[in-house]
Amino acid sequence: MLEELKEEAIIEKVGGRFKLSTLIQKRLVQLKQGSRPLVDMQADNMMELVLQEIMQDKITLDTESQVHTAEGETVVTDVPNINPLEL
């Protein structure tokens, strides 16, 4: 299912485990708030969709922890700063 998370390639692609975790979290929030998926696939859950977006270089995390598309656009700019510990 989520075998990509066990491989070092996805970790190195993003720049580390913590950056990968941040990118996944922020992208999941964006998708739940209505952002359109950037890959064309049928996924059982949003996590698989986000992992495919990362593996296909559709999204990246910048130095200010903002999610950007491959074209350099910020996907969603009005995502609230959510503390996952408060959910």
N, CA, C and O atoms as CSV, one atom per row, in Angstrom:
chain,resi,resn,atom,element,x,y,z
A,1,MET,N,N,0.809,-1.191,0.000
A,1,MET,CA,C,0.000,0.000,0.000
A,1,MET,C,C,0.857,1.261,0.000
A,1,MET,O,O,0.913,1.963,-1.009
A,2,LEU,N,N,1.504,1.552,1.080
A,2,LEU,CA,C,2.323,2.750,1.161
A,2,LEU,C,C,3.801,2.385,1.213
A,2,LEU,O,O,4.562,2.915,2.023
A,3,GLU,N,N,4.179,1.490,0.352
A,3,GLU,CA,C,5.549,0.990,0.310
A,3,GLU,C,C,6.558,2.091,-0.011
A,3,GLU,O,O,7.731,1.982,0.348
A,4,GLU,N,N,6.106,3.157,-0.691
A,4,GLU,CA,C,7.009,4.239,-1.059
A,4,GLU,C,C,7.654,4.874,0.169
A,4,GLU,O,O,8.788,5.348,0.101
A,5,LEU,N,N,6.931,4.884,1.296
A,5,LEU,CA,C,7.464,5.500,2.513
A,5,LEU,C,C,8.630,4.715,3.099
A,5,LEU,O,O,9.424,5.269,3.858
A,6,LYS,N,N,8.744,3.444,2.762
A,6,LYS,CA,C,9.817,2.609,3.281
A,6,LYS,C,C,11.105,2.748,2.478
A,6,LYS,O,O,12.162,2.290,2.911
A,7,GLU,N,N,11.020,3.375,1.316
A,7,GLU,CA,C,12.178,3.485,0.451
A,7,GLU,C,C,12.893,4.811,0.665
A,7,GLU,O,O,12.266,5.843,0.901
A,8,GLU,N,N,14.202,4.764,0.578
A,8,GLU,CA,C,15.019,5.959,0.765
A,8,GLU,C,C,14.866,6.962,-0.373
A,8,GLU,O,O,15.135,8.149,-0.187
A,9,ALA,N,N,14.441,6.506,-1.543
A,9,ALA,CA,C,14.343,7.396,-2.706
A,9,ALA,C,C,13.393,8.558,-2.451
A,9,ALA,O,O,13.709,9.701,-2.784
A,10,ILE,N,N,12.233,8.279,-1.866
A,10,ILE,CA,C,11.270,9.360,-1.617
A,10,ILE,C,C,11.778,10.292,-0.528
A,10,ILE,O,O,11.511,11.493,-0.568
A,11,ILE,N,N,12.502,9.757,0.438
A,11,ILE,CA,C,13.059,10.579,1.512
A,11,ILE,C,C,14.129,11.506,0.957
A,11,ILE,O,O,14.166,12.692,1.285
A,12,GLU,N,N,14.995,10.962,0.119
A,12,GLU,CA,C,16.049,11.767,-0.494
A,12,GLU,C,C,15.477,12.784,-1.482
A,12,GLU,O,O,16.011,13.886,-1.612
A,13,LYS,N,N,14.409,12.429,-2.169
A,13,LYS,CA,C,13.778,13.321,-3.148
A,13,LYS,C,C,13.293,14.605,-2.476
A,13,LYS,O,O,13.413,15.692,-3.040
A,14,VAL,N,N,12.745,14.470,-1.269
A,14,VAL,CA,C,12.198,15.624,-0.550
A,14,VAL,C,C,13.275,16.322,0.281
A,14,VAL,O,O,13.209,17.535,0.482
A,15,GLY,N,N,14.247,15.580,0.756
A,15,GLY,CA,C,15.315,16.189,1.538
A,15,GLY,C,C,15.349,15.769,2.990
A,15,GLY,O,O,15.985,16.430,3.810
A,16,GLY,N,N,14.682,14.690,3.320
A,16,GLY,CA,C,14.725,14.179,4.686
A,16,GLY,C,C,13.352,13.747,5.168
A,16,GLY,O,O,12.324,14.098,4.589
A,17,ARG,N,N,13.368,12.975,6.246
A,17,ARG,CA,C,12.119,12.442,6.790
A,17,ARG,C,C,11.192,13.524,7.323
A,17,ARG,O,O,9.977,13.442,7.146
A,18,PHE,N,N,11.751,14.528,7.969
A,18,PHE,CA,C,10.920,15.584,8.536
A,18,PHE,C,C,10.286,16.444,7.441
A,18,PHE,O,O,9.127,16.842,7.556
A,19,LYS,N,N,11.037,16.727,6.393
A,19,LYS,CA,C,10.478,17.480,5.268
A,19,LYS,C,C,9.397,16.664,4.565
A,19,LYS,O,O,8.374,17.210,4.150
A,20,LEU,N,N,9.623,15.369,4.433
A,20,LEU,CA,C,8.625,14.497,3.815
A,20,LEU,C,C,7.339,14.516,4.635
A,20,LEU,O,O,6.247,14.630,4.079
A,21,SER,N,N,7.467,14.408,5.931
A,21,SER,CA,C,6.304,14.432,6.814
A,21,SER,C,C,5.551,15.757,6.698
A,21,SER,O,O,4.321,15.773,6.649
A,22,THR,N,N,6.286,16.863,6.655
A,22,THR,CA,C,5.665,18.182,6.532
A,22,THR,C,C,4.957,18.329,5.196
A,22,THR,O,O,3.832,18.827,5.140
A,23,LEU,N,N,5.605,17.899,4.119
A,23,LEU,CA,C,5.011,18.001,2.791
A,23,LEU,C,C,3.719,17.185,2.711
A,23,LEU,O,O,2.710,17.661,2.192
A,24,ILE,N,N,3.756,15.967,3.224
A,24,ILE,CA,C,2.564,15.115,3.199
A,24,ILE,C,C,1.432,15.758,3.989
A,24,ILE,O,O,0.299,15.828,3.513
A,25,GLN,N,N,1.735,16.221,5.179
A,25,GLN,CA,C,0.719,16.831,6.034
A,25,GLN,C,C,0.086,18.048,5.369
A,25,GLN,O,O,-1.139,18.170,5.334
A,26,LYS,N,N,0.909,18.943,4.844
A,26,LYS,CA,C,0.385,20.159,4.231
A,26,LYS,C,C,-0.414,19.852,2.973
A,26,LYS,O,O,-1.442,20.482,2.725
A,27,ARG,N,N,0.039,18.905,2.186
A,27,ARG,CA,C,-0.685,18.568,0.956
A,27,ARG,C,C,-2.012,17.900,1.269
A,27,ARG,O,O,-3.003,18.154,0.583
A,28,LEU,N,N,-2.055,17.047,2.292
A,28,LEU,CA,C,-3.317,16.431,2.690
A,28,LEU,C,C,-4.329,17.489,3.105
A,28,LEU,O,O,-5.506,17.393,2.755
A,29,VAL,N,N,-3.884,18.493,3.843
A,29,VAL,CA,C,-4.774,19.592,4.244
A,29,VAL,C,C,-5.295,20.314,3.013
A,29,VAL,O,O,-6.484,20.621,2.928
A,30,GLN,N,N,-4.404,20.588,2.052
A,30,GLN,CA,C,-4.822,21.270,0.830
A,30,GLN,C,C,-5.871,20.476,0.072
A,30,GLN,O,O,-6.862,21.039,-0.394
A,31,LEU,N,N,-5.662,19.184,-0.052
A,31,LEU,CA,C,-6.626,18.338,-0.765
A,31,LEU,C,C,-7.971,18.310,-0.050
A,31,LEU,O,O,-9.020,18.346,-0.693
A,32,LYS,N,N,-7.942,18.248,1.266
A,32,LYS,CA,C,-9.188,18.229,2.031
A,32,LYS,C,C,-9.927,19.557,1.930
A,32,LYS,O,O,-11.145,19.604,2.100
A,33,GLN,N,N,-9.195,20.642,1.655
A,33,GLN,CA,C,-9.821,21.950,1.512
A,33,GLN,C,C,-10.244,22.237,0.072
A,33,GLN,O,O,-10.726,23.330,-0.224
A,34,GLY,N,N,-10.068,21.275,-0.813
A,34,GLY,CA,C,-10.589,21.427,-2.147
A,34,GLY,C,C,-9.590,21.575,-3.272
A,34,GLY,O,O,-10.003,21.744,-4.419
A,35,SER,N,N,-8.293,21.520,-3.001
A,35,SER,CA,C,-7.312,21.559,-4.090
A,35,SER,C,C,-7.500,20.350,-4.982
A,35,SER,O,O,-7.857,19.268,-4.518
A,36,ARG,N,N,-7.256,20.545,-6.267
A,36,ARG,CA,C,-7.423,19.428,-7.191
A,36,ARG,C,C,-6.156,18.569,-7.184
A,36,ARG,O,O,-5.053,19.095,-7.027
A,37,PRO,N,N,-6.305,17.265,-7.351
A,37,PRO,CA,C,-5.138,16.386,-7.448
A,37,PRO,C,C,-4.318,16.726,-8.689
A,37,PRO,O,O,-4.873,17.133,-9.710
A,38,LEU,N,N,-3.013,16.562,-8.606
A,38,LEU,CA,C,-2.111,16.879,-9.711
A,38,LEU,C,C,-1.709,15.642,-10.502
A,38,LEU,O,O,-0.973,15.749,-11.483
A,39,VAL,N,N,-2.178,14.482,-10.092
A,39,VAL,CA,C,-1.932,13.246,-10.831
A,39,VAL,C,C,-3.277,12.627,-11.183
A,39,VAL,O,O,-4.261,12.787,-10.461
A,40,ASP,N,N,-3.300,11.928,-12.286
A,40,ASP,CA,C,-4.522,11.302,-12.751
A,40,ASP,C,C,-4.490,9.833,-12.365
A,40,ASP,O,O,-3.925,9.002,-13.076
A,41,MET,N,N,-5.105,9.524,-11.224
A,41,MET,CA,C,-5.128,8.142,-10.756
A,41,MET,C,C,-6.309,7.936,-9.828
A,41,MET,O,O,-6.823,8.875,-9.220
A,42,GLN,N,N,-6.720,6.701,-9.737
A,42,GLN,CA,C,-7.754,6.321,-8.783
A,42,GLN,C,C,-7.050,5.812,-7.535
A,42,GLN,O,O,-6.373,4.784,-7.574
A,43,ALA,N,N,-7.208,6.524,-6.436
A,43,ALA,CA,C,-6.537,6.138,-5.192
A,43,ALA,C,C,-7.581,5.770,-4.144
A,43,ALA,O,O,-8.652,6.372,-4.072
A,44,ASP,N,N,-7.245,4.772,-3.336
A,44,ASP,CA,C,-8.139,4.376,-2.248
A,44,ASP,C,C,-8.160,5.418,-1.141
A,44,ASP,O,O,-9.164,5.583,-0.448
A,45,ASN,N,N,-7.047,6.117,-0.984
A,45,ASN,CA,C,-7.004,7.176,0.023
A,45,ASN,C,C,-6.119,8.324,-0.466
A,45,ASN,O,O,-5.363,8.180,-1.427
A,46,MET,N,N,-6.228,9.441,0.201
A,46,MET,CA,C,-5.501,10.642,-0.216
A,46,MET,C,C,-3.991,10.499,-0.023
A,46,MET,O,O,-3.214,11.129,-0.740
A,47,MET,N,N,-3.579,9.692,0.922
A,47,MET,CA,C,-2.153,9.505,1.175
A,47,MET,C,C,-1.466,8.922,-0.053
A,47,MET,O,O,-0.377,9.364,-0.417
A,48,GLU,N,N,-2.081,7.945,-0.691
A,48,GLU,CA,C,-1.504,7.359,-1.899
A,48,GLU,C,C,-1.407,8.400,-3.007
A,48,GLU,O,O,-0.442,8.412,-3.772
A,49,LEU,N,N,-2.395,9.262,-3.091
A,49,LEU,CA,C,-2.399,10.330,-4.084
A,49,LEU,C,C,-1.237,11.297,-3.850
A,49,LEU,O,O,-0.532,11.666,-4.788
A,50,VAL,N,N,-1.045,11.698,-2.608
A,50,VAL,CA,C,0.047,12.617,-2.267
A,50,VAL,C,C,1.398,11.977,-2.564
A,50,VAL,O,O,2.288,12.641,-3.094
A,51,LEU,N,N,1.565,10.711,-2.235
A,51,LEU,CA,C,2.828,10.029,-2.502
A,51,LEU,C,C,3.114,9.969,-3.997
A,51,LEU,O,O,4.263,10.113,-4.414
A,52,GLN,N,N,2.091,9.761,-4.797
A,52,GLN,CA,C,2.290,9.759,-6.247
A,52,GLN,C,C,2.662,11.155,-6.745
A,52,GLN,O,O,3.496,11.284,-7.641
A,53,GLU,N,N,2.060,12.194,-6.181
A,53,GLU,CA,C,2.416,13.559,-6.559
A,53,GLU,C,C,3.888,13.828,-6.257
A,53,GLU,O,O,4.577,14.475,-7.045
A,54,ILE,N,N,4.362,13.338,-5.134
A,54,ILE,CA,C,5.770,13.523,-4.764
A,54,ILE,C,C,6.668,12.722,-5.695
A,54,ILE,O,O,7.659,13.249,-6.200
A,55,MET,N,N,6.337,11.460,-5.927
A,55,MET,CA,C,7.177,10.604,-6.763
A,55,MET,C,C,7.250,11.095,-8.203
A,55,MET,O,O,8.259,10.889,-8.877
A,56,GLN,N,N,6.187,11.744,-8.681
A,56,GLN,CA,C,6.170,12.265,-10.040
A,56,GLN,C,C,6.653,13.713,-10.104
A,56,GLN,O,O,6.490,14.376,-11.129
A,57,ASP,N,N,7.239,14.200,-9.030
A,57,ASP,CA,C,7.768,15.572,-8.955
A,57,ASP,C,C,6.716,16.627,-9.257
A,57,ASP,O,O,7.024,17.657,-9.857
A,58,LYS,N,N,5.487,16.384,-8.850
A,58,LYS,CA,C,4.409,17.353,-9.055
A,58,LYS,C,C,4.373,18.402,-7.951
A,58,LYS,O,O,3.925,19.526,-8.177
A,59,ILE,N,N,4.847,18.039,-6.745
A,59,ILE,CA,C,4.856,18.992,-5.633
A,59,ILE,C,C,6.210,18.958,-4.935
A,59,ILE,O,O,6.897,17.937,-4.920
A,60,THR,N,N,6.573,20.090,-4.365
A,60,THR,CA,C,7.804,20.214,-3.583
A,60,THR,C,C,7.523,21.101,-2.378
A,60,THR,O,O,6.474,21.738,-2.291
A,61,LEU,N,N,8.456,21.131,-1.470
A,61,LEU,CA,C,8.362,21.966,-0.285
A,61,LEU,C,C,9.481,22.990,-0.355
A,61,LEU,O,O,10.647,22.623,-0.503
A,62,ASP,N,N,9.140,24.281,-0.248
A,62,ASP,CA,C,10.187,25.299,-0.313
A,62,ASP,C,C,10.782,25.542,1.073
A,62,ASP,O,O,10.400,24.884,2.041
A,63,THR,N,N,11.706,26.479,1.164
A,63,THR,CA,C,12.399,26.739,2.422
A,63,THR,C,C,11.489,27.348,3.480
A,63,THR,O,O,11.829,27.349,4.663
A,64,GLU,N,N,10.336,27.867,3.066
A,64,GLU,CA,C,9.376,28.426,4.016
A,64,GLU,C,C,8.231,27.462,4.289
A,64,GLU,O,O,7.187,27.861,4.806
A,65,SER,N,N,8.427,26.193,3.942
A,65,SER,CA,C,7.451,25.117,4.145
A,65,SER,C,C,6.142,25.357,3.416
A,65,SER,O,O,5.077,25.001,3.921
A,66,GLN,N,N,6.207,25.958,2.234
A,66,GLN,CA,C,5.039,26.127,1.378
A,66,GLN,C,C,5.094,25.056,0.290
A,66,GLN,O,O,6.169,24.750,-0.226
A,67,VAL,N,N,3.956,24.495,-0.053
A,67,VAL,CA,C,3.873,23.475,-1.076
A,67,VAL,C,C,3.754,24.160,-2.436
A,67,VAL,O,O,2.929,25.055,-2.618
A,68,HIS,N,N,4.589,23.730,-3.395
A,68,HIS,CA,C,4.579,24.287,-4.745
A,68,HIS,C,C,4.439,23.176,-5.767
A,68,HIS,O,O,4.838,22.036,-5.529
A,69,THR,N,N,3.859,23.531,-6.922
A,69,THR,CA,C,3.759,22.572,-8.017
A,69,THR,C,C,5.069,22.584,-8.787
A,69,THR,O,O,5.953,23.398,-8.520
A,70,ALA,N,N,5.182,21.678,-9.741
A,70,ALA,CA,C,6.385,21.603,-10.569
A,70,ALA,C,C,6.579,22.879,-11.379
A,70,ALA,O,O,7.703,23.208,-11.756
A,71,GLU,N,N,5.486,23.603,-11.652
A,71,GLU,CA,C,5.574,24.857,-12.398
A,71,GLU,C,C,5.938,26.030,-11.506
A,71,GLU,O,O,6.057,27.157,-11.988
A,72,GLY,N,N,6.115,25.786,-10.217
A,72,GLY,CA,C,6.512,26.836,-9.295
A,72,GLY,C,C,5.360,27.581,-8.652
A,72,GLY,O,O,5.585,28.557,-7.936
A,73,GLU,N,N,4.146,27.153,-8.886
A,73,GLU,CA,C,2.990,27.812,-8.302
A,73,GLU,C,C,2.723,27.271,-6.910
A,73,GLU,O,O,2.916,26.083,-6.650
A,74,THR,N,N,2.277,28.147,-6.010
A,74,THR,CA,C,1.811,27.694,-4.716
A,74,THR,C,C,0.433,27.103,-4.933
A,74,THR,O,O,-0.433,27.753,-5.519
A,75,VAL,N,N,0.218,25.895,-4.476
A,75,VAL,CA,C,-1.024,25.193,-4.760
A,75,VAL,C,C,-2.205,25.869,-4.070
A,75,VAL,O,O,-3.201,26.183,-4.722
A,76,VAL,N,N,-2.109,26.092,-2.784
A,76,VAL,CA,C,-3.141,26.784,-2.022
A,76,VAL,C,C,-2.434,27.735,-1.079
A,76,VAL,O,O,-1.553,27.322,-0.324
A,77,THR,N,N,-2.805,28.990,-1.113
A,77,THR,CA,C,-2.106,29.963,-0.281
A,77,THR,C,C,-2.830,30.271,1.014
A,77,THR,O,O,-2.236,30.846,1.925
A,78,ASP,N,N,-4.099,29.903,1.119
A,78,ASP,CA,C,-4.864,30.251,2.313
A,78,ASP,C,C,-5.074,29.066,3.256
A,78,ASP,O,O,-6.084,29.004,3.957
A,79,VAL,N,N,-4.143,28.144,3.277
A,79,VAL,CA,C,-4.216,27.011,4.174
A,79,VAL,C,C,-3.882,27.485,5.583
A,79,VAL,O,O,-2.823,28.071,5.802
A,80,PRO,N,N,-4.760,27.241,6.526
A,80,PRO,CA,C,-4.473,27.692,7.894
A,80,PRO,C,C,-3.294,26.928,8.476
A,80,PRO,O,O,-3.041,25.781,8.108
A,81,ASN,N,N,-2.587,27.565,9.373
A,81,ASN,CA,C,-1.483,26.926,10.059
A,81,ASN,C,C,-2.089,26.035,11.139
A,81,ASN,O,O,-2.508,26.528,12.186
A,82,ILE,N,N,-2.137,24.744,10.896
A,82,ILE,CA,C,-2.791,23.798,11.785
A,82,ILE,C,C,-1.741,23.061,12.605
A,82,ILE,O,O,-0.769,22.527,12.071
A,83,ASN,N,N,-1.963,23.047,13.906
A,83,ASN,CA,C,-1.122,22.268,14.801
A,83,ASN,C,C,-1.758,20.887,14.912
A,83,ASN,O,O,-2.850,20.770,15.467
A,84,PRO,N,N,-1.099,19.814,14.391
A,84,PRO,CA,C,-1.714,18.491,14.415
A,84,PRO,C,C,-1.996,17.983,15.820
A,84,PRO,O,O,-2.826,17.091,15.991
A,85,LEU,N,N,-1.332,18.524,16.821
A,85,LEU,CA,C,-1.563,18.091,18.193
A,85,LEU,C,C,-2.896,18.620,18.748
A,85,LEU,O,O,-3.411,18.118,19.746
A,86,GLU,N,N,-3.438,19.644,18.077
A,86,GLU,CA,C,-4.697,20.229,18.521
A,86,GLU,C,C,-5.911,19.611,17.833
A,86,GLU,O,O,-7.044,19.968,18.157
A,87,LEU,N,N,-5.699,18.692,16.890
A,87,LEU,CA,C,-6.826,18.099,16.155
A,87,LEU,C,C,-7.588,17.112,16.991
A,87,LEU,O,O,-8.563,16.527,16.519
